[in-house]
Amino acid sequence: MSRVCAICGKGPSVGNTIVRKGSPKYKGGIGLHTTGISKRRFLPNLHTVRTVDAAGNTKRVTVCARCLKNGKVTKV
């Protein structure tokens, strides 16, 4: 299954996981020090929904939660 919304085209995005060591200054420490940075993926909140297309046929579509909430999809 492709991890892309069929309506808006939202897909995975990339970011970083940052590992920090030490205690923060506001708690009386010397501050946080970065000890490692690695890549990660943010996946969209996708749902498989049965919808009705323009011709009146039912079809399974992968849709993100935002499109469902905004009413861009008509469910069966």
Stockholm file with secondary structure:
# STOCKHOLM 1.0

chainA/1-76         MSRVCAICGKGPSVGNTIVRKGSPKYKGGIGLHTTGISKRRFLPNLHTVRTVDAAGNTKRVTVCARCLKNGKVTKV
#=GR chainA/1-76 SS CCCSCTTTCCCCEEEEEEEEESCCGGGTSSCCEEEEEEEEEECCCEEEEEEECTTSCEEEEEEEHHHHHTTCSCBC
#=GC SS_cons        CCCSCTTTCCCCEEEEEEEEESCCGGGTSSCCEEEEEEEEEECCCEEEEEEECTTSCEEEEEEEHHHHHTTCSCBC
//
